[in-house]
Amino acid sequence: MDVYYPRLGVFVFSLKSRKNKTENSDTIYATVVAETLKFIIEFEKTVESGKVYTTQELVQLFESSPYNKKQFDTYKKSKTGSIWYALKRSGNWTRVQNGVYQKK
């Protein structure tokens, strides 16, 4: 189960509770999360304040970026959750509605 501790500013995710595992899925999941966060941090440097993106648009941008690895396609879970995690961790995005985020 994933848990966010707002007072500490820490998001803890459990690699043991994932369903639909593939071989090495724990490693792939951790790598997807890390690479997605790196992508968002670099991407937001080029985005002007007030620009709005859907999570699906961000997933497509991530998939065409050098941060996406071929092995990520073997992981059964969608990259939308990793994008959400990266947006929350960066602290530079505001949720407008479900699946829509605006750069602060």
Summary of the structure (lengths in Angstrom):
residues: 104
radius of gyration: 13.7
end to end distance: 28.9
largest distance: 40.5
contacts: 257
relative contact order: 0.20
helix: 42%
strand: 17%
